[in-house]
Amino acid sequence: MSKKELRFPKRPFRTSGGAKVPHRKNTSDKQSVIMPSPEEVIIPMSQHIGAPCKVQVSVGEQVYVGTVVGDSDAFVCAPIHSSVSGVVKSITKITMPSGAQVDAVVIESDGKDTTDPAIKPPVVENLQDFLKAVRASGLVGLGGAGFPAHVKLNVPADKEIDTLIINCAECEPYITADNREVIENSWAVISGVYTVSELLGIERVIIGIENNKPEAIKILTEIADNPKYDPEDKVRVLPLKASYPQGAEKVLIKACTGREVPTGKLPADAGCIVMNVTSVAFLSDYLKTGMPLTKKRLTVDGSAIKEPQNVIVPIGTPISKVMEFCGGYKEEVKKLLMGGPMMGISLSDDSLPVLKQNNAILAFSEKEARLYEPTDCIRCGRCVSACPMRLMPTRLCSDVKLLDFDAMQKHQIMTCMECGSCAFSCPAHRHIVQTIRLGKSKLKAELMKQKGDK
């Protein structure tokens, strides 16, 4: 592409659909607090999209902060590390929020948080060294998706990438973890941005951030607009309209570049790589220290929490311990979410551990957790207007009800990203997302069956 085509946009491009969700960024001004290591951590072997890890330690073995406790030979996989020093207490099975049972390593902490002696900064002299280091770091998408970072950055030879988009939109209500990362660790953000863009030969970097984060915008703009810190003038900050789901990959690409990712394709097919802002900041720190991903910043909020705040916790910490650190519950919890209120996963209790891709734990009382009884669809079309992927949610729900697999494919049910904009906009309170999710699951099973019959 020519330089002329790679001009920086002065304003965001128009995107489709979306919902006007309340922001409720109650913790945006609260400095992150470091939580001490708990007495024990529970480290599940599945904390990313792709193949689960296999346990690499045994009961009674001494481990340290950064010791590899899980790994796999699979390409779409990322190693998992101990977040405390101590002794492996047991290897057990736990039920994940998805319902899947996975292996987990339980480590009893010695309270010393001793770093593994083998930890040292990686030597990176070329792209292959970099990709190897990214995998060794255990980094997965920290915005919630959990896709192994080394896979995303390993761009196929036939794809031409000219734009790196840093996702700092953080459009879900309540969550402010990425906002605090920018405010508290802005130099690592810019350093990580330059590292990725230089090693991958990317000409243009756009940091997309919603305009309801003025302090973060000011900090990043002052750095990016200063020739001393951005001598090549390849990084720009693009304030975005505060609208959900502005942070979704395909929506963000359209807002920042005007390009559309073709149906069934990836961002690379539109010449883009999208990375979460905390992910690039982590990479910068990892290349300097060699310390893999062992901690995570969480926004802890909701009407049932005594002391809402941003907390940096060891991965594997039981959620119950995080709640205790935040003062406990001030009233009975009727809904506990891992993630935001739009796309977060509802938990049955707080015994599950914090995972790599967690960015929030929200606890709500009865008033906020109340579910409305769905009524008949009135064909108002609000769900269609709200869909950022320009789908027809009502039609898809009918297809699922009829188990019409051909119609599901025709109407592109797999394109749905389950953002919830349709259900949020529905005056009849229909369970649209749940229905579509069920349909996708049934369609996958049917396609596998058809494949097996051939």
C-alpha positions in Angstrom: 0.0 0.0 0.0 1.2 3.5 -0.7 2.0 6.0 2.0 -1.0 8.1 0.9 -3.3 5.3 1.7 -1.8 4.9 5.1 -2.7 8.4 6.4 -3.9 8.5 9.9 -7.7 9.2 10.3 -8.6 12.5 11.8 -11.8 11.0 13.3 -13.1 7.4 13.6 -14.9 5.8 10.7 -18.6 5.1 11.1 -19.5 1.6 12.4 -22.8 -0.3 12.4 -25.1 -1.1 15.3 -24.1 -1.1 18.9 -25.8 -0.3 22.2 -25.9 2.6 24.5 -24.9 0.8 27.7 -24.2 2.7 30.9 -20.5 3.2 31.6 -20.4 3.1 35.4 -16.6 3.4 35.5 -16.6 3.7 39.2 -12.9 2.7 39.7 -11.3 4.7 36.9 -9.6 7.0 39.3 -8.5 4.3 41.8 -4.8 3.4 41.8 -4.2 -0.3 41.4 -3.5 -2.2 44.7 -1.2 -5.2 44.8 -2.8 -8.1 46.6 -0.4 -10.3 48.7 -0.1 -13.9 47.6 -2.8 -16.2 49.1 -2.0 -19.3 51.1 -2.6 -21.4 47.9 -3.3 -20.9 44.3 -5.2 -23.1 41.8 -3.7 -23.1 38.3 -6.0 -24.6 35.7 -4.4 -26.1 32.6 -6.8 -24.4 30.2 -6.5 -20.6 30.3 -6.6 -19.8 26.5 -8.3 -20.7 23.3 -6.8 -23.8 21.8 -5.3 -27.0 23.3 -5.1 -27.3 27.1 -1.7 -27.7 28.7 -0.4 -30.9 30.2 0.8 -30.8 33.8 4.6 -30.4 33.9 5.1 -30.8 37.7 4.4 -33.5 40.3 3.0 -33.5 43.8 5.6 -32.4 46.4 7.7 -30.6 43.9 9.2 -27.2 44.8 8.2 -24.4 42.4 8.9 -20.7 42.2 7.3 -17.6 40.7 7.6 -18.2 36.9 8.2 -21.9 37.0 6.4 -23.7 34.1 3.7 -25.9 35.5 1.8 -26.6 32.3 2.7 -26.8 28.5 1.8 -28.6 25.3 3.3 -29.3 21.9 0.2 -27.9 20.2 0.7 -24.8 18.2 -2.4 -23.0 19.5 -1.4 -23.2 23.1 0.6 -21.1 25.7 2.6 -22.3 28.7 1.3 -21.7 32.2 3.5 -20.6 35.1 3.3 -20.7 38.8 2.4 -17.3 40.3 3.8 -18.1 43.8 6.7 -20.0 45.3 6.0 -23.1 47.3 5.2 -26.8 47.0 2.8 -28.5 44.6 0.1 -29.7 47.0 -2.1 -31.7 44.6 -3.1 -32.2 41.0 -6.8 -32.2 40.7 -9.8 -31.6 38.3 -11.8 -28.5 38.4 -15.0 -27.4 36.5 -14.4 -24.3 34.5 -17.1 -21.7 33.9 -17.9 -23.3 30.6 -18.7 -26.6 32.3 -15.6 -28.3 31.0 -13.5 -30.3 33.5 -9.7 -29.6 33.3 -6.6 -30.5 35.2 -5.4 -28.0 37.8 -2.2 -27.7 39.8 -2.8 -26.6 43.4 0.3 -24.9 44.9 0.7 -24.2 48.6 2.5 -20.9 48.9 5.6 -20.5 51.2 4.9 -16.7 51.4 8.3 -15.8 50.0 7.4 -15.2 46.3 10.9 -16.4 45.3 11.6 -15.9 41.6 12.6 -19.0 39.6 16.4 -18.9 39.2 16.0 -19.8 35.5 14.2 -16.5 34.9 16.2 -14.1 32.7 15.4 -11.6 29.9 15.1 -13.4 26.5 17.6 -12.6 23.7 15.7 -11.2 20.8 17.6 -10.5 17.6 15.0 -11.2 15.0 11.3 -12.0 14.5 11.7 -15.7 15.2 13.4 -15.0 18.5 10.6 -12.6 19.3 7.9 -15.1 18.6 9.7 -17.7 20.6 9.9 -15.3 23.5 6.2 -14.4 23.3 5.3 -18.0 23.5 7.6 -18.6 26.5 6.0 -15.6 28.3 2.7 -17.4 28.4 0.9 -14.3 27.0 -2.7 -14.7 25.7 -5.1 -12.0 24.8 -5.6 -10.1 28.0 -8.8 -8.3 26.9 -10.8 -11.4 27.5 -10.5 -13.5 24.4 -7.5 -15.5 25.6 -6.0 -16.2 22.2 -2.3 -17.2 22.4 -0.3 -14.1 21.4 2.5 -15.8 19.6 -0.1 -17.3 17.2 -1.6 -13.9 16.4 1.8 -12.4 15.8 3.0 -15.2 13.6 1.6 -13.6 10.4 1.3 -16.0 7.4 3.7 -15.1 4.6 0.8 -14.3 2.2 -0.7 -11.6 4.5 0.5 -8.1 4.2 0.1 -6.2 7.6 0.4 -2.4 7.5 -1.5 -1.4 10.6 -1.2 -2.3 14.3 -4.3 -1.4 16.3 -3.9 -1.1 20.0 -7.2 -1.9 21.7 -7.8 0.4 24.6 -11.5 0.9 24.0 -12.6 -1.1 27.2 -16.2 -0.6 26.3 -17.9 -2.9 28.9 -19.5 -1.2 31.8 -17.6 -1.1 35.1 -14.2 -2.4 33.8 -11.3 0.0 34.1 -8.3 -2.3 34.3 -6.9 -1.3 30.8 -7.5 2.4 31.7 -5.4 2.0 34.8 -2.7 0.2 32.8 -2.3 3.2 30.5 -2.3 5.7 33.4 0.1 3.7 35.6 2.3 2.1 33.0 2.2 4.3 29.9 5.9 4.0 29.0 5.6 0.2 28.8 2.6 0.6 26.5 4.6 2.8 24.0 7.7 0.6 24.3 5.7 -2.5 23.6 4.0 -0.8 20.7 7.4 0.1 19.1 8.8 -3.4 19.7 5.9 -5.2 18.0 5.7 -2.7 15.1 9.4 -2.7 14.4 9.8 -6.5 14.6 6.8 -7.1 12.3 7.7 -4.2 10.0 4.4 -2.5 10.5 4.2 1.1 9.2 1.2 2.5 11.1 0.0 2.2 14.8 -3.4 3.4 15.9 -4.3 3.4 19.6 -8.1 3.2 19.7 -9.5 4.5 23.0 -13.0 5.5 23.9 -13.4 9.2 24.6 -14.7 8.6 28.2 -11.1 8.1 29.3 -9.7 11.6 29.1 -6.7 11.1 31.4 -5.5 8.1 29.5 -6.0 9.9 26.2 -4.0 12.9 27.4 -1.1 10.7 28.6 -0.8 8.6 25.4 -1.2 11.6 23.1 1.5 13.6 24.9 3.9 10.7 24.3 2.9 9.8 20.8 2.9 13.5 19.6 6.4 14.1 21.0 9.0 13.5 18.3 11.5 12.7 21.1 9.4 9.6 22.0 7.9 8.9 18.6 10.6 9.9 16.2 9.2 8.1 13.2 5.7 9.5 13.8 4.2 6.1 13.4 1.9 6.1 16.4 -1.3 8.1 16.8 -4.1 8.1 19.4 -7.6 8.0 18.0 -10.4 8.9 20.5 -13.4 6.8 19.7 -17.1 7.3 20.4 -18.0 5.7 23.7 -20.3 3.0 22.4 -20.6 -0.8 23.0 -19.1 -3.0 21.5 -16.4 -0.5 20.3 -13.6 -2.9 21.5 -14.6 -5.9 19.4 -11.9 -6.6 16.9 -13.9 -6.2 13.7 -15.7 -3.1 15.0 -12.4 -1.6 16.1 -10.8 -2.2 12.7 -13.7 -0.5 10.9 -13.6 2.5 13.3 -9.8 2.9 13.0 -9.2 2.1 9.3 -12.5 2.0 7.5 -11.7 -1.5 6.4 -14.1 -4.5 6.9 -12.9 -8.0 7.8 -14.5 -10.4 5.3 -17.0 -12.9 6.7 -15.1 -15.9 8.0 -11.8 -14.2 7.8 -9.3 -12.8 10.4 -7.9 -9.2 11.0 -4.8 -10.1 9.0 -7.0 -10.4 5.9 -7.7 -6.7 6.3 -4.1 -5.9 6.8 -4.3 -5.4 10.6 -3.2 -6.9 13.8 -5.2 -6.0 16.9 -3.6 -6.2 20.4 -4.9 -5.4 23.8 -3.1 -2.4 25.5 -2.2 -4.5 28.6 -0.8 -7.2 26.3 1.7 -4.9 24.6 2.7 -3.3 28.0 3.3 -6.8 29.4 5.5 -7.7 26.4 7.6 -4.7 27.0 8.1 -5.6 30.7 8.8 -9.3 29.8 11.5 -8.5 27.3 13.3 -6.5 30.0 12.8 -8.9 32.9 12.0 -12.3 31.6 9.2 -12.7 34.1 6.3 -14.5 32.4 2.6 -13.9 32.9 1.9 -14.6 36.6 -0.2 -11.7 37.7 -3.4 -10.0 36.4 -5.0 -6.6 37.1 -8.7 -7.0 37.8 -11.5 -4.5 38.3 -13.6 -5.6 41.3 -16.9 -3.8 41.4 -20.6 -4.2 41.6 -23.4 -3.3 44.0 -22.6 -6.2 46.4 -18.9 -5.3 46.8 -17.8 -3.3 49.9 -14.7 -1.7 48.5 -14.6 -1.6 44.6 -11.1 -1.2 43.3 -8.5 -2.3 40.8 -6.4 -5.2 42.2 -3.3 -6.9 40.9 -3.5 -10.5 41.9 -1.5 -13.7 41.4 -3.1 -15.8 38.7 -4.8 -18.8 40.3 -6.0 -16.9 43.4 -9.4 -18.1 44.4 -12.0 -15.4 43.7 -13.2 -15.7 47.3 -9.8 -14.4 48.5 -10.0 -11.5 46.1 -13.4 -10.6 47.5 -12.0 -10.8 51.0 -9.2 -8.4 50.0 -11.8 -6.0 48.7 -13.7 -5.9 52.0 -16.0 -8.8 51.3 -19.7 -8.6 50.3 -21.9 -5.9 51.8 -25.1 -7.8 50.9 -26.1 -11.2 49.5 -24.7 -11.8 46.0 -27.3 -12.8 43.5 -25.0 -12.7 40.4 -21.3 -13.2 40.2 -19.6 -12.4 36.9 -16.2 -13.2 35.5 -15.8 -10.3 33.1 -18.2 -7.5 32.2 -22.0 -7.5 32.4 -22.4 -7.8 28.6 -20.1 -10.7 27.7 -19.0 -11.9 31.1 -19.5 -15.5 32.3 -21.9 -16.1 35.3 -20.3 -18.1 38.1 -22.1 -20.5 40.5 -19.8 -19.5 43.4 -16.5 -17.7 44.2 -14.3 -20.8 44.6 -13.0 -20.7 41.1 -9.5 -19.1 40.5 -8.5 -16.0 38.6 -7.5 -16.8 35.1 -5.0 -15.1 32.7 -7.8 -13.6 30.6 -9.9 -12.3 33.5 -10.2 -8.5 33.5 -13.0 -8.1 36.1 -15.0 -9.8 38.8 -18.4 -8.2 39.3 -20.8 -9.0 42.1 -24.4 -7.8 42.0 -27.2 -7.7 44.5 -30.8 -8.8 43.8 -31.9 -5.5 42.2 -29.2 -5.6 39.4 -29.3 -9.4 39.0 -33.1 -9.6 38.4 -34.0 -11.3 35.2 -37.1 -10.1 33.3 -39.6 -12.7 32.0 -39.3 -12.7 28.2 -42.5 -11.9 26.2 -43.4 -12.4 22.6 -41.3 -10.7 19.9 -43.1 -7.7 18.6 -40.9 -7.5 15.4 -39.7 -4.0 16.3 -36.3 -4.5 14.6 -34.2 -3.0 17.4 -32.1 -6.1 17.6 -31.3 -5.8 13.9 -30.4 -2.1 14.3 -28.1 -2.9 17.3 -26.2 -5.8 15.7 -22.6 -4.6 14.8 -22.3 -7.5 12.3 -25.4 -6.5 10.5 -27.1 -9.9 11.2 -30.8 -10.6 11.8 -31.0 -11.9 15.3 -34.8 -12.7 15.2 -34.3 -14.7 12.0 -31.4 -16.6 13.6 -33.5 -17.4 16.6 -36.3 -18.8 14.4 -33.7 -20.9 12.5 -32.4 -22.3 15.8 -36.0 -23.1 17.0 -36.7 -25.0 13.8 -33.2 -26.6 13.8 -32.8 -25.4 10.2 -29.1 -25.8 9.8 -29.0 -24.7 6.2 -30.8 -21.5 7.2 -28.4 -20.9 10.1 -25.5 -21.1 7.7 -27.2 -18.9 5.1 -27.9 -16.2 7.7 -24.3 -16.5 9.0 -25.0 -17.6 12.6 -21.2 -18.2 13.1 -20.5 -14.6 12.4 -22.3 -13.6 15.6 -19.8 -12.6 18.3 -22.3 -12.9 21.1 -21.8 -9.3 22.2 -25.3 -9.0 23.6 -26.2 -5.7 21.9 -29.4 -7.4 20.5 -30.6 -8.7 23.8 -29.8 -5.4 25.6 -31.9 -3.5 23.0 -34.8 -6.0 23.1 -37.9 -4.5 24.8 -39.4 -8.0 25.1 -36.3 -9.3 27.0 -35.9 -12.2 24.7 -33.0 -14.6 25.4 -31.4 -13.9 22.0 -27.8 -14.5 22.8 -28.4 -17.8 24.6 -30.5 -19.0 21.7 -27.9 -18.1 19.1 -25.1 -19.7 21.2 -27.2 -22.9 21.4 -27.7 -22.8 17.7 -24.0 -22.4 17.0 -23.3 -25.4 19.3 -25.9 -27.6 17.5 -24.6 -26.5 14.1 -21.1 -27.4 14.9 -22.3 -30.8 16.1 -24.3 -31.3 12.9 -21.3 -30.4 10.7 -19.1 -32.8 12.6 -21.7 -35.5 12.2 -21.9 -34.9 8.4 -18.1 -34.9 8.2 -18.0 -38.3 10.0 -20.7 -39.8 7.7 -18.6 -39.1 4.6 
